[in-house]
Amino acid sequence: MNATYPSRFDAAGSRPVSSAPGKARRLNPPNRLWGSNGVAFGPDSRLYVAEFLAGRISAVDPATGDVEVIVPMDGPVASPDDLAFGADGSMYIADLAPGRVWRRTPRGDYSLVSDQVIMPNGITCVGDRLFVNEMRPGGRLMELFPDGGDPKVLTEGLALGNAMQLGPDGHLYYPHMMTGQVWRIPPDGGVPEVVAEDVHEPVAVRFDQGGVLHVLSRGVEGIVTRIDLHGTGSRTLVTSGLVGLDNAAFDAENRMFVSSYASGGITELHADGRTREIVPRGLDGPFGLTVDLGGTVYAADHYRLASPAPTDEGEPVTVSAASEEGGITSRDLRPFAHGVAHADGLVHVTSQYGDVHTYDPDRGTTRERSSGLERPMGITVGPDGSLVVAEAGGGRVVAIDGSDTVTVLADGLDHPVDVAFDTEGRCYVSDDRLGAVLRLDGGEAVVVAEGLDAPQGLVVRDDELCTVEVGHRRLRAISLTTGESRIVAEGLPVGPPPGSRSTGAGRAGAGRAGAGSVLAVPDPPLPFAGLALAPDGSLLVSGNGEGSVWQVEA
């Protein structure tokens, strides 16, 4: 019996997952906020949250945690990353990837303010005036004019701008994410000046009701640096443990509410570092999945490696993980993580921007194995210990050996998305565009199963080849001996939510992250419903339509 959970995929929580003859259960609840980025209190005292990955904006009641979608996905706004309210109650939205700034009136009407901003992010209103900055090297800070007129550039040379605000001294304050600085400039223009240096990974600046400057860190520790600008300039650091902070807002009672680009949710953060969950954090995907021999699940979750902890839904399960962040443990901030595999105590991760890394959970270290691949997705460890990767963008399957040499195992494929080996060491590849699963024989691709609807995640269990058919939202098992197939589970929350065109917003390929860095142009994740085999023989499916991991016994 499955509990009822509202989600992006099914707001009523009434869409069942069926499996026969086994059972299906979630390991973690769906994500309520698909990543949480810019936040601002609206005229109705609710906290409005920009959800970049979902392409929507929701309003949160701080008292109850209730969430209402205000700007739905697949509307005119593609990838909202920050927002602000004008004096008349209009909402202004920084639409990051397309490079647009929108106005939404209190009646719900939309108008385009500007399409002349490159990667607009930080946005703020000063009375009837509107200011925005660009999240790019050499970016600009501009005043925009909603009623018409060309943008006015106040300054250039920003080293990745982000969330900004007017300070009590009448200056606009903004971070330089690349250099660890906070700057300010008069809203009428002038010479910008550095306010603070050596600030820990600054992503947003916010003033509380008493005029104290708070600088949020985007790192794994969840650091907030409080700077007293009125007196000595002294600093106080608070470590919240909230991974990937993105933005903050203070209510009339001076309570601080923070968002997380890495895990979503809304949390009240107290001055002493204590936290109170308003909207639970969750998974932004997940995409690739793997399980170690101890039962710990690793999910590639776009901005990080994460582990879902089992809920109390249904019967006990044998997979395990420490319970943090509402049932989710953040293992490592890993930009644009997409595919994941585990072997011999190491976790191997692909990035949709072309990188492959090996992460050591015990030491907390990461080693780059390859770069420059074209949208690598699924990954597995071959019989010889090499990493075998489905290079979707290049139409290839490649192997990376212990010396990090890349060898092409097959090319000329349409869109390979996952790879798996059987007990005899034969390699299988799922191709979601071709609608088939292939076997590699001497570099040639031989069709094993065809007529499938977008097969993605792939594993071999005993004599059966198992794959997630995203188009039909089902899990299929195919006998490698007879070719007969059966449906293991149906109604899975995989792929785009019903009625939407995509799993995210924006455009792919707009930027690239360096090794171990989160400083990159963010893109929505490429669609990928991963599949993993647990030590007890059950199958784990990434419910990337709602932010959950499902365990299927069959």
C-alpha positions as CSV (number, residue, x, y, z in Angstrom):
1,M,0.0,0.0,0.0
2,N,1.6,3.3,-1.1
3,A,1.2,6.5,1.0
4,T,-0.2,9.6,-0.7
5,Y,2.3,12.2,-1.6
6,P,1.6,15.3,-3.6
7,S,4.4,15.9,-6.2
8,R,5.2,17.8,-9.4
9,F,4.3,14.7,-11.3
10,D,1.0,14.1,-9.5
11,A,-0.3,17.0,-7.4
12,A,-3.1,14.9,-5.9
13,G,-0.8,12.0,-5.0
14,S,-3.4,9.6,-6.4
15,R,-1.5,8.1,-9.4
16,P,-0.5,4.6,-8.3
17,V,2.6,2.6,-9.3
18,S,1.6,-1.0,-9.9
19,S,3.9,-4.0,-10.0
20,A,3.1,-7.7,-10.4
21,P,3.7,-10.0,-8.8
22,G,6.0,-7.9,-6.5
23,K,5.8,-4.7,-4.7
24,A,6.8,-1.1,-5.4
25,R,7.5,1.6,-2.8
26,R,9.2,5.0,-2.5
27,L,12.5,5.3,-0.6
28,N,11.9,9.0,-0.2
29,P,9.0,11.4,-0.6
30,P,8.7,13.5,-3.8
31,N,10.2,17.0,-3.9
32,R,7.8,19.8,-3.2
33,L,10.0,22.5,-4.7
34,W,12.1,21.5,-7.7
35,G,15.2,23.3,-6.5
36,S,14.6,26.6,-4.7
37,N,16.5,29.7,-6.0
38,G,15.4,33.3,-5.7
39,V,13.0,34.0,-2.8
40,A,11.0,37.2,-1.9
41,F,8.0,38.0,0.2
42,G,5.0,39.1,-1.8
43,P,2.3,41.6,-0.9
44,D,0.3,38.7,0.5
45,S,3.1,37.9,3.0
46,R,3.8,34.6,1.3
47,L,7.3,33.6,0.3
48,Y,7.6,33.3,-3.5
49,V,10.1,30.8,-4.7
50,A,11.8,30.6,-8.2
51,E,12.3,27.0,-9.2
52,F,14.9,27.1,-11.9
53,L,14.8,23.3,-12.6
54,A,11.1,23.1,-12.9
55,G,10.6,26.4,-14.8
56,R,8.0,27.6,-12.4
57,I,7.4,29.9,-9.4
58,S,5.5,28.8,-6.3
59,A,4.2,30.6,-3.2
60,V,4.9,29.2,0.2
61,D,2.9,29.9,3.4
62,P,5.6,30.2,6.1
63,A,3.2,29.3,8.8
64,T,1.9,26.0,7.3
65,G,4.4,25.1,4.6
66,D,1.6,24.9,2.0
67,V,2.9,25.4,-1.6
68,E,0.9,26.9,-4.5
69,V,2.2,27.1,-8.0
70,I,1.8,30.7,-9.2
71,V,3.8,30.7,-12.5
72,P,3.4,27.2,-14.0
73,M,6.0,25.4,-16.1
74,D,5.6,25.6,-19.9
75,G,4.4,29.2,-19.6
76,P,6.2,32.2,-21.0
77,V,8.8,32.0,-18.3
78,A,11.4,29.3,-19.1
79,S,13.9,29.2,-16.2
80,P,13.2,31.6,-13.4
81,D,16.2,32.1,-11.1
82,D,15.4,35.2,-9.1
83,L,12.5,37.5,-8.5
84,A,11.5,40.8,-6.9
85,F,8.3,42.7,-6.2
86,G,7.7,46.3,-7.3
87,A,5.8,49.0,-5.4
88,D,2.6,48.2,-7.3
89,G,2.8,44.5,-6.5
90,S,4.1,43.4,-9.9
91,M,6.5,40.5,-9.8
92,Y,9.7,40.8,-11.8
93,I,11.4,37.6,-12.9
94,A,15.0,37.0,-14.0
95,D,14.6,34.2,-16.7
96,L,18.2,33.0,-16.7
97,A,18.9,30.8,-19.7
98,P,16.9,32.6,-22.4
99,G,18.2,35.9,-21.2
100,R,14.9,37.6,-20.5
101,V,13.3,39.7,-17.7
102,W,9.6,39.5,-17.2
103,R,6.9,41.4,-15.4
104,R,3.8,39.7,-14.0
105,T,1.1,42.1,-12.9
106,P,-1.1,41.4,-9.8
107,R,-3.8,40.3,-12.3
108,G,-1.5,37.6,-13.7
109,D,-0.6,39.3,-17.0
110,Y,2.9,38.9,-18.4
111,S,5.0,41.4,-20.4
112,L,8.6,41.2,-21.5
113,V,10.7,43.9,-19.9
114,S,14.0,43.1,-21.7
115,D,15.7,40.5,-23.8
116,Q,19.0,42.4,-23.8
117,V,20.4,40.9,-20.6
118,I,22.8,37.9,-20.8
119,M,22.2,35.4,-18.1
120,P,20.1,37.7,-15.8
121,N,20.1,36.6,-12.2
122,G,20.3,39.0,-9.3
123,I,17.2,41.2,-9.5
124,T,15.8,43.8,-7.1
125,C,13.3,46.7,-7.0
126,V,13.9,50.1,-5.4
127,G,10.5,51.6,-5.3
128,D,9.4,51.8,-8.9
129,R,12.9,51.2,-10.2
130,L,14.2,47.8,-11.4
131,F,17.8,46.6,-11.3
132,V,19.3,43.3,-12.6
133,N,22.8,41.9,-12.9
134,E,24.4,39.2,-15.0
135,M,25.7,35.9,-13.8
136,R,28.7,35.6,-16.1
137,P,32.4,36.7,-16.2
138,G,32.5,40.3,-17.2
139,G,28.8,40.7,-16.5
140,R,26.9,44.0,-16.2
141,L,24.7,45.6,-13.6
142,M,21.8,47.5,-15.2
143,E,18.7,49.5,-14.5
144,L,15.7,48.3,-16.6
145,F,12.6,50.3,-17.5
146,P,9.4,48.2,-17.6
147,D,7.5,50.9,-19.5
148,G,10.1,51.0,-22.3
149,G,13.6,52.3,-22.9
150,D,17.0,50.8,-23.3
151,P,18.8,49.3,-20.3
152,K,21.1,51.7,-18.4
153,V,24.4,50.0,-17.6
154,L,25.7,51.1,-14.1
155,T,28.8,49.0,-14.2
156,E,30.6,46.2,-16.0
157,G,33.1,43.5,-15.1
158,L,31.1,41.5,-12.6
159,A,32.8,38.2,-11.8
160,L,29.5,36.3,-11.8
161,G,26.8,38.5,-10.2
162,N,23.9,37.0,-8.2
163,A,21.3,38.0,-5.7
164,M,21.5,41.6,-4.7
165,Q,19.7,44.1,-2.5
166,L,19.6,47.8,-1.7
167,G,21.4,48.5,1.6
168,P,20.4,50.9,4.4
169,D,23.0,53.3,3.0
170,G,21.1,53.6,-0.3
171,H,23.7,51.5,-2.3
172,L,23.1,48.3,-4.3
173,Y,25.0,45.4,-2.8
174,Y,26.0,42.4,-4.9
175,P,28.4,39.4,-4.8
176,H,31.2,38.5,-7.1
177,M,30.9,34.7,-7.0
178,M,34.2,34.1,-8.7
179,T,36.4,36.3,-6.5
180,G,34.7,35.9,-3.0
181,Q,33.9,39.6,-2.8
182,V,30.9,41.8,-2.0
183,W,30.6,45.1,-3.9
184,R,28.3,48.1,-3.8
185,I,27.3,50.9,-6.2
186,P,24.9,53.9,-6.0
187,P,21.7,53.1,-7.9
188,D,22.2,56.3,-10.0
189,G,25.6,55.1,-11.0
190,G,29.1,55.9,-9.9
191,V,32.3,54.1,-9.0
192,P,31.7,50.6,-7.5
193,E,33.6,49.7,-4.4
194,V,34.5,46.5,-2.6
195,V,32.7,46.1,0.7
196,A,34.1,42.8,1.8
197,E,36.8,40.4,0.5
198,D,37.6,36.7,1.3
199,V,34.0,35.9,1.8
200,H,33.2,32.2,1.7
201,E,31.8,31.3,-1.8
202,P,29.3,34.2,-1.9
203,V,26.0,33.6,-3.8
204,A,23.6,36.1,-2.3
205,V,23.6,39.3,-0.1
206,R,20.7,40.1,2.1
207,F,20.1,42.7,4.8
208,D,18.0,41.9,7.8
209,Q,15.5,44.4,9.4
210,G,18.3,45.8,11.6
211,G,20.6,46.5,8.6
212,V,23.1,43.7,9.2
213,L,24.5,42.3,6.0
214,H,24.2,38.5,5.5
215,V,26.2,36.8,2.8
216,L,25.1,33.3,1.9
217,S,27.6,30.6,0.7
218,R,26.8,28.2,-2.0
219,G,29.1,25.5,-0.6
220,V,28.4,22.2,1.2
221,E,28.7,23.7,4.7
222,G,25.8,26.1,4.4
223,I,27.8,29.1,5.7
224,V,26.2,32.5,6.3
225,T,28.6,35.4,7.0
226,R,27.1,38.3,9.0
227,I,28.9,41.6,8.5
228,D,28.4,44.6,10.7
229,L,28.7,47.5,8.4
230,H,27.7,50.2,10.9
231,G,30.5,49.7,13.4
232,T,33.7,47.7,13.3
233,G,32.9,45.6,10.2
234,S,33.2,42.5,12.3
235,R,32.1,39.2,10.9
236,T,30.2,36.3,12.4
237,L,30.1,33.0,10.6
238,V,27.1,30.6,11.1
239,T,27.4,27.1,9.7
240,S,23.9,25.8,9.0
241,G,24.7,22.5,7.3
242,L,22.2,23.4,4.6
243,V,23.9,22.3,1.4
244,G,24.0,24.7,-1.6
245,L,22.4,27.8,-0.2
246,D,21.0,30.1,-2.9
247,N,19.0,33.0,-1.5
248,A,17.2,34.3,1.6
249,A,14.4,36.6,2.7
250,F,13.6,38.3,6.0
251,D,10.0,38.7,7.1
252,A,8.6,41.6,9.2
253,E,9.6,39.8,12.4
254,N,13.2,39.5,11.1
255,R,13.0,35.8,10.7
256,M,15.4,34.5,8.0
257,F,14.2,32.0,5.4
258,V,16.7,30.4,3.0
259,S,16.5,28.4,-0.2
260,S,18.8,25.7,-1.7
261,Y,19.6,25.3,-5.4
262,A,21.0,21.8,-4.6
263,S,18.1,20.3,-2.7
264,G,15.1,22.7,-2.8
265,G,13.0,23.3,0.2
266,I,12.6,26.3,2.4
267,T,14.2,26.5,5.8
268,E,14.0,29.0,8.6
269,L,17.6,29.7,9.8
270,H,18.1,31.1,13.3
271,A,21.0,33.3,14.3
272,D,22.7,30.5,16.2
273,G,22.6,28.1,13.3
274,R,19.5,26.2,14.3
275,T,17.1,25.4,11.5
276,R,13.4,24.8,11.2
277,E,12.0,23.0,8.1
278,I,9.2,24.9,6.3
279,V,9.1,22.9,3.1
280,P,11.2,19.7,3.1
281,R,14.2,19.4,0.9
282,G,14.5,16.6,-1.6
283,L,16.0,15.3,-4.8
284,D,16.2,17.5,-8.0
285,G,16.3,14.4,-10.2
286,P,17.3,11.9,-9.5
287,F,19.0,10.5,-12.6
288,G,21.6,7.7,-12.5
289,L,21.4,5.3,-9.5
290,T,23.8,2.8,-8.0
291,V,23.9,0.7,-4.8
292,D,27.0,-0.4,-2.9
293,L,27.3,-3.8,-1.2
294,G,26.2,-2.4,2.1
295,G,22.9,-1.2,0.6
296,T,23.7,2.5,0.4
297,V,22.1,4.2,-2.6
298,Y,23.9,6.9,-4.5
299,A,21.9,9.1,-6.8
300,A,23.3,11.5,-9.4
301,D,21.2,14.5,-8.6
302,H,22.3,17.2,-11.1
303,Y,24.2,19.4,-8.5
304,R,25.3,16.7,-6.2
305,L,25.7,13.0,-5.2
306,A,22.9,12.2,-2.8
307,S,21.5,9.2,-0.9
308,P,17.8,8.7,-0.2
309,A,17.0,7.2,3.2
310,P,14.1,4.7,3.3
311,T,10.8,6.1,4.5
312,D,8.4,4.3,6.7
313,E,6.2,3.6,3.7
314,G,5.4,-0.1,3.3
315,E,7.6,-2.9,4.6
316,P,11.2,-2.6,5.7
317,V,13.8,-2.4,2.9
318,T,17.4,-3.6,2.9
319,V,18.9,-0.5,1.2
320,S,20.1,2.0,3.7
321,A,21.4,5.6,4.1
322,A,21.9,8.0,6.9
323,S,18.8,10.3,7.3
324,E,19.5,13.9,6.8
325,E,17.7,16.8,4.9
326,G,14.3,15.2,5.3
327,G,15.5,11.7,4.3
328,I,18.3,12.8,1.9
329,T,22.0,12.7,2.6
330,S,24.2,15.0,0.4
331,R,27.4,13.1,-0.2
332,D,29.3,15.5,-2.5
333,L,28.5,18.7,-4.4
334,R,29.1,17.4,-8.0
335,P,28.1,19.8,-10.8
336,F,25.7,18.4,-13.3
337,A,26.0,14.8,-12.1
338,H,24.1,12.5,-14.4
339,G,25.2,8.9,-14.4
340,V,26.7,7.0,-11.5
341,A,28.2,3.5,-10.8
342,H,29.8,1.9,-7.8
343,A,32.6,-0.7,-7.5
344,D,35.3,-1.6,-4.9
345,G,34.3,1.3,-2.6
346,L,34.5,4.0,-5.3
347,V,31.7,5.9,-6.9
348,H,32.1,6.9,-10.6
349,V,30.1,9.9,-11.9
350,T,29.4,11.4,-15.3
351,S,28.6,15.1,-15.9
352,Q,26.3,16.1,-18.7
353,Y,29.0,18.7,-19.6
354,G,31.5,16.0,-20.6
355,D,33.4,15.0,-17.5
356,V,33.8,11.6,-15.7
357,H,35.0,11.6,-12.1
358,T,35.8,9.0,-9.4
359,Y,34.7,9.9,-5.9
360,D,36.1,8.1,-2.8
361,P,33.4,8.3,-0.1
362,D,35.8,7.3,2.7
363,R,38.5,9.9,1.9
364,G,36.2,12.5,0.4
365,T,38.5,12.9,-2.6
366,T,37.7,13.2,-6.3
367,R,39.8,12.3,-9.3
368,E,39.0,13.4,-12.9
369,R,39.0,10.4,-15.3
370,S,38.1,12.1,-18.5
371,S,36.8,15.4,-20.0
372,G,35.5,16.6,-23.3
373,L,33.0,13.8,-23.9
374,E,29.7,14.8,-25.6
375,R,26.9,14.5,-23.0
376,P,28.0,11.3,-21.2
377,M,25.1,9.7,-19.4
378,G,24.9,6.1,-18.1
379,I,28.1,4.5,-16.7
380,T,29.0,1.1,-15.4
381,V,32.2,-0.8,-14.5
382,G,33.2,-3.5,-17.0
383,P,34.6,-7.0,-16.2
384,D,38.1,-5.7,-16.6
385,G,37.6,-2.8,-14.2
386,S,37.4,-0.1,-16.8
387,L,34.6,2.5,-16.8
388,V,32.2,2.1,-19.6
389,V,30.2,5.2,-20.6
390,A,27.3,5.8,-22.9
391,E,28.3,9.0,-24.7
392,A,24.8,10.2,-25.8
393,G,25.9,13.3,-27.6
394,G,28.6,11.5,-29.5
395,G,26.7,8.4,-30.4
396,R,29.4,6.3,-28.9
397,V,30.2,3.8,-26.1
398,V,33.7,4.4,-24.6
399,A,35.8,2.7,-22.0
400,I,38.2,4.5,-19.6
401,D,41.0,2.3,-18.2
402,G,43.0,2.6,-15.0
403,S,45.4,5.0,-16.6
404,D,42.5,7.2,-17.8
405,T,43.0,6.3,-21.5
406,V,39.7,6.5,-23.5
407,T,39.0,3.7,-26.0
408,V,35.9,3.7,-28.3
409,L,34.0,0.4,-28.0
410,A,31.3,1.4,-30.5
411,D,30.4,4.5,-32.5
412,G,27.8,5.5,-35.0
413,L,25.0,4.9,-32.6
414,D,21.9,7.1,-32.4
415,H,21.5,8.2,-28.8
416,P,23.0,5.7,-26.3
417,V,22.0,6.5,-22.8
418,D,22.9,3.6,-20.5
419,V,25.2,0.5,-20.5
420,A,25.2,-2.8,-18.6
421,F,27.1,-6.1,-18.6
422,D,25.8,-9.7,-18.2
423,T,27.6,-12.4,-16.4
424,E,29.4,-13.5,-19.5
425,G,30.9,-10.0,-19.9
426,R,28.8,-8.9,-22.9
427,C,27.9,-5.2,-23.1
428,Y,24.3,-3.9,-23.6
429,V,23.3,-0.4,-24.6
430,S,19.9,1.3,-24.4
431,D,19.1,3.9,-27.1
432,D,16.0,5.9,-26.2
433,R,15.7,7.5,-29.7
434,L,16.1,4.2,-31.6
435,G,13.7,2.6,-29.1
436,A,16.0,-0.4,-28.7
437,V,18.5,-2.2,-26.6
438,L,21.6,-3.3,-28.4
439,R,24.4,-5.7,-27.7
440,L,28.0,-4.9,-28.6
441,D,29.7,-7.7,-30.5
442,G,33.2,-6.9,-31.7
443,G,32.4,-3.2,-32.0
444,E,29.1,-3.9,-33.9
445,A,25.7,-3.1,-32.4
446,V,23.3,-6.0,-32.6
447,V,19.6,-5.4,-31.8
448,V,18.4,-7.4,-28.8
449,A,15.0,-5.8,-28.3
450,E,13.3,-3.2,-30.3
451,G,9.9,-1.4,-30.5
452,L,10.5,0.0,-27.0
453,D,9.3,3.4,-26.0
454,A,12.3,5.5,-25.0
455,P,14.3,2.9,-23.0
456,Q,16.8,4.5,-20.7
457,G,18.0,2.9,-17.4
458,L,19.4,-0.5,-18.0
459,V,20.6,-3.5,-15.8
460,V,21.0,-7.2,-16.2
461,R,19.5,-9.3,-13.4
462,D,20.2,-13.1,-13.7
463,D,18.9,-14.0,-17.2
464,E,16.8,-10.9,-17.7
465,L,17.7,-7.5,-19.2
466,C,15.7,-4.8,-17.4
467,T,15.0,-1.3,-18.8
468,V,12.9,1.7,-18.0
469,E,10.6,2.6,-20.8
470,V,10.1,6.3,-20.2
471,G,7.5,6.8,-22.9
472,H,5.2,4.2,-21.3
473,R,6.4,4.9,-17.8
474,R,7.0,1.3,-17.1
475,L,9.8,-1.2,-16.2
476,R,10.3,-4.1,-18.6
477,A,12.3,-7.3,-18.2
478,I,13.5,-9.2,-21.3
479,S,14.8,-12.8,-21.2
480,L,18.2,-13.0,-22.7
481,T,17.6,-16.7,-23.4
482,T,14.1,-16.7,-25.0
483,G,13.6,-13.0,-25.9
484,E,10.3,-13.0,-24.1
485,S,9.5,-9.9,-22.1
486,R,7.2,-9.0,-19.2
487,I,6.1,-5.8,-17.5
488,V,7.5,-5.5,-14.0
489,A,6.0,-2.2,-13.0
490,E,3.7,0.5,-14.5
491,G,2.7,4.0,-13.8
492,L,6.2,5.1,-12.7
493,P,6.8,8.8,-12.2
494,V,9.5,9.0,-14.9
495,G,10.0,11.6,-17.7
496,P,8.2,14.9,-18.0
497,P,5.3,15.5,-15.7
498,P,1.9,15.1,-17.4
499,G,1.0,18.1,-19.6
500,S,4.6,19.4,-19.8
501,R,7.0,19.5,-22.7
502,S,10.2,18.9,-20.8
503,T,11.8,17.9,-17.5
504,G,13.3,21.4,-17.1
505,A,13.6,24.7,-18.7
506,G,16.2,26.7,-20.6
507,R,18.7,25.4,-23.1
508,A,21.3,22.7,-23.0
509,G,25.0,23.3,-23.6
510,A,25.1,26.9,-22.5
511,G,28.0,26.5,-20.2
512,R,30.6,24.2,-18.6
513,A,31.9,23.5,-15.1
514,G,35.4,23.0,-14.1
515,A,36.5,20.0,-12.1
516,G,35.0,20.3,-8.6
517,S,33.5,23.7,-9.3
518,V,29.9,24.9,-9.1
519,L,30.8,28.1,-11.0
520,A,29.2,27.4,-14.3
521,V,26.2,28.4,-16.4
522,P,23.4,26.2,-15.0
523,D,21.4,24.2,-17.4
524,P,18.4,21.9,-16.8
525,P,19.3,18.3,-16.6
526,L,19.0,16.0,-19.6
527,P,16.2,13.5,-19.3
528,F,17.5,10.2,-17.8
529,A,15.5,7.7,-15.7
530,G,18.2,5.5,-14.1
531,L,18.0,1.9,-12.9
532,A,20.0,0.0,-10.4
533,L,20.2,-3.5,-9.0
534,A,20.2,-3.7,-5.2
535,P,22.1,-6.5,-3.3
536,D,18.8,-8.2,-2.5
537,G,17.8,-8.5,-6.1
538,S,15.3,-5.7,-6.1
539,L,15.4,-2.9,-8.7
540,L,15.7,0.8,-8.0
541,V,14.2,3.3,-10.4
542,S,14.8,7.0,-10.4
543,G,11.4,8.7,-10.3
544,N,12.8,11.8,-12.0
545,G,9.3,13.1,-12.7
546,E,8.7,13.8,-9.0
547,G,12.1,13.6,-7.2
548,S,12.0,10.1,-5.7
549,V,13.6,6.7,-5.8
550,W,11.4,3.7,-6.2
551,Q,12.2,0.2,-5.1
552,V,10.5,-2.6,-7.1
553,E,10.5,-6.2,-6.0
554,A,9.7,-8.8,-8.6
